Each structure stands twice: as structure tokens, then as C-alpha cells.
Amino acid sequence: MAPAHNPQDELYMQRALHLAAETAALASPNPQVGCVIVRDNEILGEGAHLYDNYDHAEIVALKQVAMHGHSPKGATAYVTLEPCSHHGRTGPCADALIAAGITRCTIATTDPNPLVSGSGIKKLRAAGIKVTLGVLEQSARDINDAFAHFIRTQTPFVMLKAALSADGKLAPPPDSRAAAQPYWLTGYEARQQVHLLRHASDAILTGIGTVAADDPLLTDRSGLPRRRPLLRVVLDPNLRIPLSSQLVQSSSNDLLIFAGATADRTKLKELIHHDVEVEIVDWDDDGNLLLPAVLSSLGKRKLLSVLLEGGSRLNGAFLSHDLVNKTILFYSPQKLGDQAISFAHDSLSPFELEKSLHRATRTTFGQDICVTGYLHDPWQEK
């Protein structure tokens, strides 16, 4: 059981978490961090880190304190992530808090980087600052799942999203009338939630089978600001993607296709002409692209998170290779029957998958139910 904390500490930390959460798509590849500076029950200043702004959340908050004509001396800093103690694009935030005269620092969670975790806290305590750790820790960790995974593995955090029928099927039977036209399993509220998931992701990934069947756009239509475009990624070993597809026609250097070494070079040049990037990766013995190589390449691009919106085959491949960190399963109330397309090509049932999830939650969106859970804890990975 998590230790009990002062309700007032939780109140101000909740505000700092809110500030951090609002930076979705604006902080990556850095973590999302919020900071609130309080003295005598008055918020003197607050802020969050935006990657393009350089300043970390603590510095933004301290600058706001000064802008309001206050002094931070004797105040408490509420920070969602342990203040850094090293020189990067900016100086150490722990040093800035010490120099500002902060006398207490309340921290939600430690830095997930095992090489530096705890060093900021140690520096603060050595300067005589009282440190309280673990206030709303799990909420703070949830915000930075992707960063925690990336900092340990240098590969993106993979979230598998699927819209399913009540009997766990992915789509109507291929020869049915419903399969021959645009078909929505889930309702408006669930689809809006998907765009929020896309907004919070650095990339969205699908396979050529889904492209051929649905001709999707795979765009972030949340209407919220983002620092860099959502990278749309397609696994297409033989470059079968039509030049007339919505993905190619709408590409503006935001479409990346992973292909095999035998892919048609003429088609490759045509795709490049359409502002599409094509990267060649190796195959496995079954003729599939090596998924670890794909994730490694995306990691080198500093992409913290990938939303997997694939079909049955791709879902099965990622799950069988144990490459999925989190699942987000939307269930519609309608059933599709035994002949419908399965959730994963190896006949893995989503209901069986749910038994393996940690910290699973159920949320209702309109008539649909969303089951979210973790296959791996990104804060515990080695």
C-alpha cells in the first residue's frame, strides 16, 4: 500500500501533474514534468517543460515567481519528476532550486534513468532542503511510461490499440457485405479517445494488410498542438502500398515505410518522389520484417512511443515477440461471430490476453468499454 501523504501536498502535486499532462506531444523526447512553487498556501509560480522552450519545469516556475514579483525563499517546490542534477541542454534544476532558497521539495517520483536516479534528491538534501518523495507517485509514473521505457531500452514504448466486437473479433468476415464498405465497430466517443491516444504518441504503426484493406489516413485529428508531426509507419516488405493510397497522397515527410531488401527499386524511387521515406530492414525465416530492428530504428529517431494499430497478423507478431508494453482494447456491444477476423493471427483471444495484464482498468466511452493494462512495467525493466 502506498504511504499516506499530507492532503495539501497531494492537492498541489495534483496541480503539477495536470501541468505535466498538458504537455503531451510537446515535451518528447524529454519527459513530461510539471512544477508548482507554494508558500503559505499560495501558489507563487508554476510551469511545465516544453522541449522547444529548453527550460525545465522548475526553471519555468521560478521565472514565473520572479515575474509576479515574489521571492521563492522559504517556499516548497512540488515537482512531478526528480529534479535533474546534471548538465544537459540546461543547467541542473537541483542547483537552481537550491540557489533560489527553496526549503522543501516534494517529488512524485525518482528519475527513471538508473544511472542518475536519486542524485538530484541527494544534492537537495545535502543542501539542507527537506525532501518528501512518493506523493502521487503512480500517477506521475503513468504520465512518463514511454520515457521510462525509452531511457532504459532506447526503443519506443509500444501500445497496442484494437477496436473489437463483444466476442473479441477484429473485423467482419472478409467475404461479408460489411467488410466491403467502411465499417466502424466502436462509437463516436471511443473514436475520439483514439485520436487523443494518437496525439499522445510519437508514431503510429500498421501493416500493409491494413493499408490494403482500409486505406487509412492514420492522422492525429485531436485538434491539439504537437511539437513534431505524428510519424506514420507502415511495415511493407515488398512495397505493395499503392501510390494512390491516402497515406502516400497525404505524405509530407511524415510517412515511413519499412521494406525488405528485395523490394522493387523503381517503386522505392516513386515513393521517395512523393515525400515518403523508405528504410530497408532484414527479414526473419518466415519472410517477415524483423520487428526488433524496426523498433531500434524508431528509437534512433528519438521516438518515445508507438501506437500499434495493426491487423490480426501484426498484432500476433508483436505479441508473440513480446514487444507490446501496454494494450488498449475497445469493445463494442455488437458481436461478429466465429467467422469474423480474429484479434491475432495465432488465434490468441483478447480475453486470454487480459489475464496477463497488470493494473488493468475498465472505462466506458458511450456504449463501448475500454480495457487498458500493462504487459510490462516500464519503470521496472532492466
PEJO-V198616 format. One record per backbone hydrogen bond with DSSP energy under -0.5 kcal/mol. NH is the residue of the N-H (numbers start at 1). CO is the residue of the C=O. E is the energy in kcal/mol with one decimal. If there is no record, write none. Layout:
# PEJO-V198616
<<NH;CO;E> <NH;CO;E>>
This chain:
# PEJO-V198616
<<10;6;-2.1> <11;7;-2.1> <12;8;-2.1> <13;9;-2.4> <14;10;-2.4> <15;11;-1.4> <16;12;-2.0> <17;13;-2.6> <18;14;-2.0> <19;15;-2.1> <20;16;-2.1> <21;17;-2.7> <22;18;-1.5> <23;20;-1.6> <24;21;-1.3> <26;23;-2.8> <27;23;-1.1> <30;27;-2.3> <33;31;-0.6> <35;47;-2.6> <36;78;-2.3> <37;45;-3.0> <38;36;-0.5> <38;76;-3.0> <39;42;-2.2> <42;39;-1.2> <44;37;-2.8> <44;42;-0.7> <45;37;-1.2> <47;35;-2.2> <49;33;-1.9> <50;55;-0.6> <51;26;-1.8> <52;26;-0.5> <53;50;-1.7> <54;50;-0.5> <54;51;-1.3> <55;53;-3.3> <60;56;-2.3> <61;57;-2.5> <62;58;-2.4> <63;59;-2.4> <64;60;-1.8> <65;61;-2.1> <66;62;-2.0> <67;63;-2.4> <68;64;-1.8> <69;66;-1.6> <70;65;-2.4> <74;101;-2.7> <75;72;-2.1> <76;38;-3.4> <77;104;-2.5> <78;36;-3.3> <78;76;-0.5> <79;77;-0.6> <79;106;-2.8> <80;34;-2.1> <82;109;-1.9> <88;86;-0.6> <88;90;-2.6> <94;84;-2.5> <96;92;-1.4> <97;93;-2.4> <98;94;-2.1> <99;95;-2.8> <100;96;-1.7> <101;97;-0.6> <101;98;-1.2> <102;97;-1.9> <103;75;-1.9> <104;75;-1.3> <105;130;-3.0> <106;77;-2.9> <107;105;-0.6> <107;132;-3.3> <108;79;-2.1> <109;80;-0.5> <114;112;-0.7> <116;113;-1.6> <117;113;-2.2> <119;116;-2.2> <120;116;-0.5> <122;118;-2.3> <123;119;-2.0> <124;120;-2.1> <125;121;-2.6> <126;122;-2.2> <127;123;-1.1> <127;124;-0.6> <128;125;-1.7> <129;124;-2.2> <130;103;-2.2> <132;105;-2.2> <134;107;-1.8> <135;107;-1.1> <136;134;-0.6> <137;134;-1.3> <140;136;-1.9> <141;137;-2.4> <142;138;-2.5> <143;139;-1.4> <144;140;-0.9> <144;141;-0.6> <145;142;-1.2> <148;144;-2.5> <149;145;-2.3> <150;146;-2.7> <151;147;-2.8> <152;148;-0.9> <152;149;-0.5> <153;149;-2.1> <154;150;-3.2> <156;295;-0.5> <157;304;-3.3> <159;157;-0.6> <159;306;-2.8> <160;158;-0.5> <160;326;-2.9> <161;159;-0.7> <161;308;-2.6> <162;328;-2.1> <164;162;-0.6> <164;330;-3.8> <165;169;-2.3> <166;334;-3.2> <168;165;-2.1> <170;341;-3.0> <171;341;-0.9> <176;173;-2.1> <180;176;-0.6> <180;177;-1.1> <181;178;-1.2> <185;183;-0.6> <191;187;-2.1> <192;188;-2.3> <193;189;-1.7> <194;190;-1.7> <195;191;-1.3> <196;192;-1.3> <197;193;-1.9> <198;194;-2.5> <199;195;-2.1> <200;196;-1.8> <201;198;-1.3> <202;305;-0.8> <203;305;-1.1> <204;231;-2.5> <205;307;-2.6> <206;233;-2.2> <208;235;-1.8> <211;207;-1.7> <212;208;-2.7> <213;209;-1.9> <214;210;-2.8> <215;210;-0.5> <215;211;-1.9> <221;219;-0.9> <227;25;-3.5> <231;202;-2.0> <232;230;-0.5> <232;254;-3.0> <233;204;-3.1> <233;231;-0.5> <234;256;-2.4> <235;206;-2.1> <236;234;-0.8> <236;258;-2.7> <239;236;-1.8> <245;242;-1.6> <249;245;-2.7> <250;246;-1.8> <251;248;-1.2> <253;275;-1.2> <255;275;-0.5> <256;232;-3.1> <257;277;-2.9> <258;234;-2.6> <259;257;-0.6> <259;279;-2.5> <260;237;-2.4> <263;260;-1.7> <268;264;-1.9> <269;265;-2.1> <270;266;-1.9> <271;267;-2.3> <272;268;-2.2> <273;269;-1.9> <274;270;-0.8> <274;271;-0.9> <275;272;-1.8> <276;271;-1.8> <277;255;-2.5> <279;257;-2.8> <281;259;-2.6> <284;288;-2.6> <287;284;-1.8> <290;282;-2.4> <291;289;-0.8> <294;290;-1.6> <295;291;-2.5> <296;292;-2.3> <297;293;-2.0> <298;294;-2.1> <299;295;-2.2> <300;296;-1.8> <301;297;-0.7> <301;298;-0.6> <302;299;-2.0> <303;298;-1.5> <304;302;-0.7> <306;157;-2.7> <307;203;-2.7> <308;159;-3.3> <308;306;-0.7> <309;205;-2.7> <309;307;-0.7> <315;311;-2.6> <316;312;-2.1> <317;313;-2.2> <318;314;-2.5> <319;315;-2.3> <320;316;-2.8> <321;317;-1.6> <322;319;-1.4> <323;318;-2.7> <325;158;-2.1> <326;158;-1.8> <327;373;-2.6> <328;160;-3.1> <329;371;-2.7> <330;162;-3.0> <330;328;-0.6> <331;329;-0.5> <331;369;-3.6> <332;164;-3.0> <332;330;-0.5> <340;337;-1.4> <341;171;-2.1> <343;168;-0.5> <345;312;-2.2> <347;344;-2.0> <353;349;-2.2> <354;350;-2.1> <355;351;-0.7> <355;352;-0.8> <356;353;-1.9> <357;354;-1.3> <358;374;-2.9> <361;372;-2.6> <363;370;-2.4> <365;368;-2.7> <368;365;-2.2> <369;331;-2.1> <370;363;-3.5> <371;329;-3.0> <371;369;-0.5> <372;361;-2.3> <372;370;-0.6> <373;327;-1.9> <374;358;-2.3> <375;325;-2.5> <376;325;-1.5> <378;376;-0.8> <380;377;-1.9> <381;377;-0.7>>
